[in-house]
């Protein structure tokens, strides 16, 4: 599921937002859906379908957002704790000229647990 919901549009509506809600959901131009409903109304049950969708589709402001579930271990690395204030203090000391760039790189490497660059 990609998190999209079929809702009536609140921003691009002419009558009730049904056509523009369908257009947003299917990623097409709202004019195409409006023309389709007009043709369907002239040929067959388009007006009844529009009224039924007006009743059944929730407004975009009333819809409950859907958040896609991410399975555990789905390629997302576990959050790393921030290096903390030690790196910030070292960077401030480097900015003041109290330590060299090599010393700053060594501090960063020591705190991140890797060899200096």
C-alpha positions as CSV (number, residue, x, y, z in Angstrom):
1,X,0.0,0.0,0.0
2,X,1.4,3.4,-0.9
3,X,-0.5,5.5,1.7
4,X,-2.9,7.1,-0.8
5,X,-6.6,7.4,0.1
6,X,-9.5,8.1,-2.2
7,X,-11.0,11.4,-0.9
8,X,-12.9,14.3,-2.2
9,X,-10.6,17.2,-2.9
10,X,-10.9,20.4,-0.8
11,X,-8.6,22.5,-2.9
12,X,-9.6,21.9,-6.6
13,X,-13.3,21.3,-6.4
14,X,-16.1,22.6,-8.7
15,X,-19.2,21.0,-7.1
16,X,-18.2,18.5,-4.4
17,X,-14.5,17.6,-5.2
18,X,-15.3,14.1,-6.4
19,X,-13.7,14.4,-9.9
20,X,-10.6,16.2,-8.6
21,X,-10.3,13.6,-5.8
22,X,-10.4,10.8,-8.4
23,X,-7.9,12.7,-10.5
24,X,-5.5,13.1,-7.6
25,X,-5.8,9.5,-6.7
26,X,-5.2,8.2,-10.2
27,X,-2.7,11.0,-11.0
28,X,-4.5,12.4,-14.0
29,X,-5.8,15.8,-15.0
30,X,-9.1,16.7,-13.2
31,X,-10.6,18.0,-16.5
32,X,-10.4,14.5,-17.9
33,X,-12.4,13.1,-15.0
34,X,-14.9,15.9,-15.2
35,X,-15.4,15.4,-18.9
36,X,-15.8,11.6,-18.3
37,X,-18.6,12.2,-15.7
38,X,-20.4,14.6,-18.0
39,X,-20.3,12.1,-20.8
40,X,-21.4,9.3,-18.5
41,X,-24.2,11.6,-17.2
42,X,-25.4,12.1,-20.8
43,X,-25.1,8.5,-21.8
44,X,-26.0,6.6,-18.7
45,X,-25.8,6.6,-14.9
46,X,-23.0,9.2,-14.5
47,X,-25.1,11.5,-12.4
48,X,-26.1,8.7,-10.0
49,X,-22.5,7.5,-9.8
50,X,-21.4,11.1,-9.0
51,X,-24.0,11.5,-6.2
52,X,-23.1,8.0,-4.8
53,X,-19.4,8.9,-4.7
54,X,-20.2,12.3,-3.2
55,X,-21.9,10.5,-0.3
56,X,-19.4,7.6,0.0
57,X,-16.1,9.5,-0.4
58,X,-14.8,11.3,2.7
59,X,-13.5,14.9,2.4
60,X,-9.7,15.2,2.4
61,X,-9.8,17.0,5.7
62,X,-11.8,14.2,7.4
63,X,-9.8,11.3,6.1
64,X,-7.6,9.4,8.5
65,X,-4.0,9.4,7.2
66,X,-2.6,6.0,6.4
67,X,1.0,5.4,7.4
68,X,2.6,2.5,5.6
69,X,4.1,0.0,8.0
70,X,7.8,-0.5,7.7
71,X,8.9,-4.0,8.6
72,X,11.7,-4.4,11.0
73,X,15.1,-4.5,9.4
74,X,13.9,-3.3,6.0
75,X,17.2,-1.8,5.1
76,X,17.0,1.1,7.5
77,X,20.1,1.3,9.7
78,X,19.4,1.6,13.4
79,X,19.6,5.2,14.7
80,X,23.1,6.1,15.9
81,X,23.5,8.2,19.0
82,X,24.7,11.7,18.2
83,X,28.4,12.2,18.9
84,X,27.4,14.6,21.6
85,X,29.0,17.7,22.8
86,X,32.6,16.4,22.5
87,X,32.7,16.9,18.7
88,X,31.0,20.3,19.1
89,X,33.5,21.4,21.7
90,X,36.4,20.2,19.5
91,X,35.0,22.1,16.5
92,X,34.7,25.2,18.6
93,X,38.3,24.8,19.8
94,X,39.4,24.3,16.2
95,X,37.5,27.5,15.2
96,X,39.3,29.4,17.9
97,X,42.7,28.0,16.7
98,X,43.4,26.0,19.9
99,X,43.7,22.6,18.0
100,X,44.8,21.7,14.6
101,X,42.8,20.1,11.8
102,X,44.6,16.8,12.4
103,X,43.7,16.8,16.0
104,X,40.1,17.5,15.2
105,X,40.0,14.6,12.7
106,X,41.6,12.4,15.4
107,X,38.9,13.4,17.9
108,X,36.1,12.7,15.4
109,X,37.6,9.3,14.5
110,X,38.0,8.3,18.1
111,X,34.4,9.2,18.9
112,X,33.0,7.4,15.8
113,X,35.2,4.4,16.4
114,X,37.1,4.4,13.1
115,X,40.6,5.1,11.9
116,X,41.4,8.8,11.1
117,X,41.3,9.8,7.5
